[in-house]
Each structure stands twice: as C-alpha cells, then as structure tokens.
Amino acid sequence: MPADYYEVLGVPRGASDNDIKSAYRQLARKHHPDVATDKVAAELRFKEINEAYTVLSDPQKRQLYDRYGHTGNGAGAPGGFGDFGFAEGFGDIFDMFFGQARAGTQQQRRSGPARGQDLRCDVEITLEEAFAGTTRDITYHHLAQCAACKGSGAQPGTVVAACDRCNGSGIQRSVRQTPLGQFVTQVTCSKCQGEGAMIPTPCETCKGAGRVQTERTMTVKIPAGVDDGSRIRMGSAGEAGLRGGATGDLYVYIAIRKHALFRREGLDVFLDYPVSFVHAALGETVAVPSLEGDVPLELAAGTQSGSTYRMPARGMPSVRGGPRGDQLVTVHVVVPTKLTKRQRELLEEFAREGGGAIGEEKTFFERVKDAFRVD
C-alpha cells in the first residue's frame, strides 16, 4: 500500500501550506540523489517526497486526497491526481539547489583568465648519456600569444567592447517561479559565449583568437642519473593562456634505449661477463666494461660460474646528489668447444692428476645414490 503523503513529509493532516513547503524543502535537500551516498535508495525516497508534495501543495489535489486517499481515478474520485511530472521536477529541483552555484563557478572560470595547456615531448637517450648527462634540442608546435594584438584578439588600433547582452559579465540571468518560491538561474551568454566581450574588428593575424600556431626550438638539459620515464619540466614553455592567463608548461619525458651489455635497476648496473676456465680456476685480474670504460676486476681462484662480484660506486649517479650506485658483475665460465692437440694433452694430464674430481664434496649423482642406498 502506498505511504500516506502526510507521513512522507512528516506533517499533520491539518498542516498549513507553509508547513508543507518547509517540510518538503528540508527533505528534498536531505534525500536528493546527488548528495546522498546510496543513489538508488535516495532516488526512490526523493520520488516519494516529490509525489507527496505535488499533491499536498495543490489545493484541489489535496482535497481529493483527503477525501479518497490513493484511489486516484477509482472509487468515484473525479479526475484523480494525474501525472506528477516527476522527471521534469527532478531536474528542476536539482537546478534550484545546485544549478546556480555550479553555473556561477563554471562561468567564473570561463570569463576570467585561463591558463594555457601543458604540452608533452618525448626524448630517447642512451644509457651512457643518462650516466653522464646530456642536452637535446627539441622542436615542437604550440599556441603562442599573437604578437600583433598582444593576445587581445582585436585588430591593433581598435578596442574590445563589452557584450551588450550580458553587460560584460558573460552570464545571462533569468527568474522563475517554483514550488519553493522564486529562484534566479544563470547560464552562459549565448552571444559572447561567456567571454563577456565582443571584438568588432578581429585581428588579421590571429583572426580574433589571440593566439597563433608557432614552431619553437629549445635546448633541454638532461641531468646525469636520470631514469627511464623521468620527466623534466620546462616552465612557461607550453601554450599561451587566454584572457591574460598564465602560459602552460612543457614536460619532457625521458626514455632510455635498451643497452646491449648493461641492465639498470635503480642506481645499480648489472653486467654478465664471460671468463675462460683458466681465469676462473687460477684467479686473475680481468678488464670488464663499465659506463666509464674498462675497469679492472680481480677474480678469486676457483671462481664458479654464476658468481657475482660487486664493484662499489661504479653504477649510476643520483640526480639528487646522493651516493652512486654499484656495478654487479655476474661471471659465466665459458667451456671451449674446440681444442688444439696440445691443449687436449694438457687437459688429459690435468684429469690424470685428479683435476676432474670435485674434491671431498660428492657429486650430484653420488648424493642421489646415497639417498636410495639400503644398508
């Protein structure tokens, strides 16, 4: 059964028109879907409130309701309550409570100074350039302030006139009557499109826009230690603003090309380095590449394949001025695939002397046999 309209608004049956209007106003503000957390429940509740007010605020409909209740066209009620026009009322009440404030805020942004848009430019560099720092000359197109009219949009020697429809405000206001009283709404001026001004004689250079498309070349300094995906802000190098607004910025995004030898993680640099069996077994100082050129690395005797050596402060510098990263070198022992006759003889002699054994440590296969041996 439909809820009692008086209970919906929370007023007694003998409530005055002002009491009904006041109760409706409070409930409408509280349960409007645009301010409620549960949108679905609020919409149903708001529809119920709107329906109750539509009936009780109309003397004829209220009299029929008091006499016949919710029977509408049935039970002999002449005419019923008809269509409540909820969809239209929903939009109206939204405009009443929120439309004016929103329109005013948007219009203030439209007619006042507007900052120019930021721009983006992508630059690719090598890992060596990221290590040492470098510069790049970049060329891009942007909207710059028209030099002829100084951004006003008017032909030099002419003036910009205030819009005669909105008197320079950029806003058209209208007054309308609603169930809650008289409300003033405002919309963007249709003549000046919210600018608040008209240009009788547009600038011949920019056609009244106040900005022109321009090509610009500038040098970007890329600091040492910059990482992949970093961005550099070039202040006031973006597009010119409107109506005296500030110029936007240019953001240069850095991409570091994949290196053939090195892999970077943060400030550390990783290198896979092959060494011969002899160097790994005997231990020797070898020259390994780094971002600063070849540097010596002392291998310990008996170095195993997969061992990693850390070379402190041989990695990337920090753009913030902190300590440098390290270079980590992973050694891979390379077994020769071709041997001379003399090399084979030496290795065979090495094997006869016990060079093929692993020492006291058991081989993998010996450990497997031990695991399945039954005593």
DRENRO-771559 format. One line per 4 residues: their letters; for each residue x, y negated, z negated of C-alpha. Coordinates in Angstrom, 1 decimal. Example, Ala and Ser with C-alpha at 12.3 -4.5 7.8 and 13.67 -1.06 7.14 Angstrom:
# residues 2
AS	12.3:4.5:-7.8 | 13.7:1.1:-7.1
END
This chain:
# residues 375
MPAD	0.0:0.0:0.0 | 1.4:-3.5:0.9 | 2.6:-5.5:-2.1 | 0.5:-8.3:-3.5
YYEV	1.6:-11.6:-1.9 | 1.4:-13.4:-5.2 | 3.6:-10.8:-6.8 | 6.0:-11.0:-3.9
LGVP	6.5:-14.8:-4.5 | 6.3:-14.4:-8.3 | 3.4:-16.9:-8.8 | -0.1:-16.5:-10.4
RGAS	-3.2:-16.5:-8.2 | -4.1:-20.0:-9.2 | -0.6:-21.4:-8.3 | -0.6:-24.8:-6.6
DNDI	0.8:-25.4:-3.1 | 3.9:-27.0:-4.6 | 4.5:-24.0:-6.9 | 4.2:-21.6:-3.9
KSAY	6.6:-23.7:-1.8 | 9.1:-23.9:-4.6 | 9.0:-20.2:-5.3 | 9.4:-19.4:-1.6
RQLA	12.3:-21.8:-1.2 | 14.2:-20.1:-4.1 | 13.5:-16.6:-2.9 | 14.4:-17.4:0.7
RKHH	17.8:-18.7:-0.3 | 18.5:-15.7:-2.6 | 17.4:-13.0:-0.2 | 18.4:-14.4:3.2
PDVA	20.3:-11.6:5.1 | 23.2:-14.0:6.0 | 24.1:-14.5:2.3 | 23.2:-11.1:0.9
TDKV	25.6:-8.1:0.6 | 23.1:-5.4:1.7 | 21.9:-6.8:5.0 | 19.3:-4.2:5.8
AAEL	17.5:-4.4:2.4 | 17.8:-8.2:2.4 | 16.1:-8.4:5.8 | 13.2:-6.3:4.7
RFKE	12.8:-8.3:1.5 | 13.1:-11.6:3.4 | 10.4:-10.5:5.9 | 8.1:-9.7:3.0
INEA	8.7:-13.1:1.4 | 8.2:-14.9:4.7 | 4.9:-12.9:5.3 | 3.6:-13.8:1.9
YTVL	4.4:-17.5:2.2 | 2.9:-17.7:5.7 | -0.4:-16.5:4.3 | -0.5:-18.3:0.9
SDPQ	0.7:-21.7:2.3 | -2.2:-21.8:4.8 | -5.4:-22.7:3.0 | -7.7:-20.7:5.4
KRQL	-5.5:-17.6:5.4 | -5.1:-17.8:1.6 | -8.9:-18.0:1.2 | -9.3:-14.9:3.4
YDRY	-6.6:-13.0:1.5 | -8.1:-13.9:-1.9 | -11.4:-12.5:-0.7 | -10.4:-9.5:1.4
GHTG	-6.8:-8.7:0.4 | -4.8:-6.9:3.0 | -7.7:-5.6:5.0 | -7.0:-8.1:7.8
NGAG	-9.4:-7.7:10.7 | -11.2:-4.8:8.9 | -13.7:-4.8:6.0 | -15.5:-7.7:7.6
APGG	-12.7:-10.2:7.3 | -13.1:-12.6:10.1 | -10.1:-13.3:12.2 | -7.6:-11.6:9.8
FGDF	-4.1:-13.1:9.3 | -2.9:-12.6:12.9 | 0.8:-12.6:13.8 | 3.1:-14.1:11.2
GFAE	5.7:-15.1:13.7 | 8.5:-13.6:11.6 | 11.2:-13.6:14.3 | 10.8:-17.3:15.0
GFGD	10.5:-18.1:11.3 | 13.6:-16.1:10.6 | 15.7:-18.3:12.9 | 14.0:-21.5:11.7
IFDM	14.8:-20.8:8.0 | 18.4:-19.9:8.9 | 18.7:-23.3:10.7 | 17.1:-25.1:7.8
FFGQ	19.5:-23.7:5.2 | 22.7:-23.2:7.2 | 22.4:-24.7:10.6 | 23.1:-28.4:9.8
ARAG	26.2:-27.7:7.7 | 27.6:-25.3:10.4 | 26.9:-27.7:13.2 | 28.5:-30.6:11.4
TQQQ	31.6:-28.5:10.7 | 31.9:-27.4:14.3 | 31.2:-30.9:15.6 | 33.9:-32.4:13.4
RRSG	36.4:-30.0:15.0 | 35.1:-30.8:18.5 | 35.1:-34.6:18.3 | 38.3:-35.0:16.2
PARG	41.9:-34.4:17.1 | 42.5:-30.8:18.3 | 45.9:-29.1:18.0 | 47.4:-27.7:21.2
QDLR	47.6:-23.9:21.7 | 50.7:-21.9:20.8 | 52.5:-20.1:23.6 | 54.5:-16.9:23.7
CDVE	57.6:-15.9:25.7 | 59.3:-12.5:25.7 | 63.1:-12.2:25.9 | 65.1:-9.0:26.2
ITLE	68.7:-8.8:24.9 | 71.3:-6.1:24.4 | 72.3:-4.7:21.1 | 75.7:-6.3:21.4
EAFA	74.0:-9.7:21.9 | 71.9:-9.1:18.9 | 75.1:-8.3:16.9 | 77.0:-11.4:17.9
GTTR	74.1:-13.8:18.6 | 73.4:-15.4:21.9 | 71.4:-18.1:23.8 | 68.8:-17.8:26.6
DITY	67.5:-20.4:29.0 | 63.7:-19.8:29.4 | 61.4:-21.4:31.9 | 57.6:-21.5:31.3
HHLA	54.5:-23.4:32.2 | 52.4:-25.3:29.7 | 49.9:-28.2:29.5 | 51.8:-31.4:28.7
QCAA	50.4:-34.8:27.9 | 49.7:-36.8:31.0 | 52.4:-39.4:31.3 | 50.2:-41.7:33.4
CKGS	47.3:-42.1:30.9 | 49.2:-41.1:27.7 | 46.6:-38.4:27.1 | 43.5:-40.6:27.1
GAQP	42.2:-39.3:30.4 | 41.3:-42.8:31.7 | 43.0:-44.5:34.7 | 45.7:-46.9:33.5
GTVV	44.1:-50.4:33.1 | 40.7:-49.0:32.3 | 39.1:-48.2:28.9 | 37.3:-45.2:27.3
AACD	33.8:-46.1:26.4 | 31.7:-44.7:23.6 | 28.9:-42.3:24.7 | 25.6:-44.3:24.9
RCNG	23.5:-41.3:24.0 | 25.2:-40.3:20.7 | 26.8:-43.7:20.0 | 30.3:-42.1:19.9
SGIQ	29.5:-39.5:17.3 | 29.4:-36.6:19.7 | 26.2:-35.4:17.8 | 22.5:-35.6:18.7
RSVR	20.2:-35.5:15.7 | 16.6:-34.5:15.6 | 13.9:-34.4:12.8 | 11.4:-31.7:12.5
QTPL	8.7:-30.6:10.1 | 9.0:-27.2:8.4 | 7.1:-25.4:5.7 | 9.8:-26.6:3.3
GQFV	9.5:-30.2:4.3 | 11.3:-32.5:6.7 | 14.7:-31.3:8.0 | 17.3:-33.0:10.1
TQVT	19.2:-30.9:12.6 | 22.2:-31.8:14.8 | 23.6:-30.4:18.0 | 26.4:-31.2:20.3
CSKC	25.7:-34.2:22.5 | 24.7:-32.9:26.0 | 26.0:-36.0:27.8 | 29.6:-36.2:26.4
QGEG	29.8:-32.5:25.4 | 30.8:-33.5:21.9 | 33.7:-35.8:22.8 | 31.9:-38.9:21.6
AMIP	33.3:-40.9:24.6 | 32.8:-41.3:28.3 | 35.5:-42.0:30.9 | 34.1:-44.3:33.5
TPCE	37.3:-44.2:35.6 | 39.2:-40.9:35.2 | 43.0:-40.8:35.5 | 44.0:-39.9:39.1
TCKG	46.9:-37.8:37.8 | 45.1:-35.5:35.3 | 41.5:-36.0:36.6 | 40.5:-37.2:33.2
AGRV	41.8:-34.1:31.3 | 44.6:-36.0:29.5 | 46.9:-33.1:30.2 | 48.8:-31.7:33.2
QTER	50.3:-28.3:34.0 | 54.1:-28.7:33.7 | 57.1:-26.4:34.1 | 59.7:-26.6:31.3
TMTV	63.1:-25.1:30.8 | 64.7:-25.0:27.4 | 67.6:-23.2:25.6 | 66.7:-20.8:22.8
KIPA	69.4:-19.9:20.2 | 69.1:-16.3:19.1 | 70.9:-15.7:15.8 | 73.2:-12.8:15.0
GVDD	71.5:-9.9:13.4 | 68.1:-10.4:15.0 | 66.0:-7.3:15.1 | 63.6:-5.8:17.7
GSRI	60.2:-7.5:17.5 | 61.5:-10.6:15.8 | 60.1:-14.0:16.8 | 61.7:-17.4:16.9
RMGS	59.5:-20.5:16.5 | 60.2:-23.5:18.8 | 58.3:-26.3:17.1 | 56.1:-28.6:19.3
AGEA	57.1:-26.7:22.5 | 53.6:-25.4:23.2 | 50.7:-27.1:24.8 | 49.8:-30.7:24.1
GLRG	46.9:-31.4:21.8 | 43.6:-33.1:22.6 | 42.4:-36.5:21.4 | 45.7:-37.2:19.8
GATG	46.1:-33.8:18.2 | 49.5:-32.2:17.5 | 51.4:-30.2:20.0 | 51.4:-26.4:19.6
DLYV	54.5:-24.3:19.1 | 56.3:-21.8:21.4 | 57.1:-18.4:19.9 | 59.9:-16.4:21.5
YIAI	59.6:-12.6:20.8 | 62.8:-10.6:21.0 | 63.1:-7.1:22.5 | 66.4:-5.2:22.2
RKHA	67.3:-2.9:25.0 | 67.9:0.7:24.2 | 71.7:1.4:23.8 | 73.5:4.3:25.4
LFRR	75.5:5.1:22.3 | 74.2:3.4:19.2 | 70.9:3.7:17.3 | 69.9:1.0:14.9
EGLD	67.9:1.3:11.7 | 67.6:-1.9:9.8 | 71.2:-3.2:9.4 | 72.8:0.2:9.8
VFLD	74.1:1.5:13.1 | 74.3:5.3:13.9 | 76.6:7.0:16.3 | 77.0:10.6:17.4
YPVS	80.7:11.2:18.2 | 82.2:14.4:19.7 | 85.6:15.7:18.5 | 87.7:18.7:19.5
FVHA	88.0:21.8:17.5 | 91.7:21.0:16.8 | 90.9:17.5:15.4 | 88.1:18.8:13.2
ALGE	90.3:21.7:11.9 | 93.5:19.8:11.3 | 92.1:16.4:10.5 | 93.2:13.4:12.4
TVAV	92.6:9.7:12.8 | 90.5:9.1:15.9 | 89.3:5.9:17.6 | 85.5:5.6:17.6
PSLE	83.4:2.9:19.3 | 81.7:0.2:17.3 | 79.9:-3.0:18.2 | 83.2:-4.8:17.7
GDVP	85.2:-2.4:19.8 | 87.1:0.8:19.0 | 87.9:1.2:15.2 | 89.9:4.0:13.5
LELA	88.2:6.8:11.7 | 90.1:9.3:9.6 | 88.8:12.8:9.8 | 89.4:15.1:6.9
AGTQ	90.9:18.5:7.6 | 88.2:21.2:8.1 | 85.5:18.7:9.2 | 82.4:20.7:10.0
SGST	80.1:19.9:12.9 | 77.2:17.6:11.8 | 79.3:15.9:9.1 | 78.6:12.2:8.7
YRMP	81.2:9.5:7.9 | 80.1:6.1:6.6 | 82.1:3.1:7.8 | 81.2:0.2:5.4
ARGM	80.4:-3.2:6.8 | 80.6:-2.1:10.4 | 76.9:-2.4:11.1 | 74.7:-5.4:11.9
PSVR	74.9:-8.8:10.2 | 72.0:-10.2:8.3 | 70.1:-13.2:9.7 | 69.6:-14.3:6.1
GGPR	73.3:-14.3:5.3 | 73.4:-11.1:3.2 | 76.0:-8.4:3.5 | 76.4:-6.5:6.7
GDQL	75.1:-3.0:7.3 | 77.2:0.1:7.8 | 78.1:2.3:10.7 | 77.3:6.0:10.2
VTVH	79.2:8.4:12.5 | 78.0:12.0:12.8 | 80.7:14.3:14.1 | 79.9:17.0:16.6
VVVP	82.6:19.6:17.1 | 82.9:20.5:20.8 | 84.0:24.0:21.8 | 85.9:24.1:25.1
TKLT	84.3:26.1:27.9 | 87.5:26.6:29.9 | 90.9:27.7:28.5 | 94.3:28.0:30.1
KRQR	96.2:31.2:29.7 | 98.5:29.7:27.1 | 95.5:28.3:25.1 | 93.8:31.7:25.1
ELLE	97.0:33.3:23.9 | 97.3:30.8:21.1 | 93.7:31.3:20.0 | 94.1:35.1:20.1
EFAR	97.2:34.8:17.9 | 95.2:32.5:15.6 | 92.5:35.1:15.3 | 95.0:37.8:14.6
EGGG	96.3:35.7:11.7 | 92.8:35.6:10.2 | 91.7:32.4:11.9 | 88.4:33.9:12.9
AIGE	87.4:34.6:9.3 | 85.3:32.2:7.3 | 87.4:32.9:4.2 | 85.8:34.0:1.0
EKTF	82.4:32.8:2.0 | 80.2:35.5:3.5 | 78.8:35.1:7.0 | 75.1:34.7:7.5
FERV	74.7:38.3:8.8 | 76.7:39.7:5.8 | 74.3:37.9:3.4 | 71.3:39.4:5.3
KDAF	72.8:42.9:5.0 | 73.4:42.4:1.2 | 69.8:41.3:0.8 | 68.5:44.5:2.2
RVD	71.1:46.9:0.8 | 69.8:49.6:-1.6 | 72.2:50.5:-4.4
END
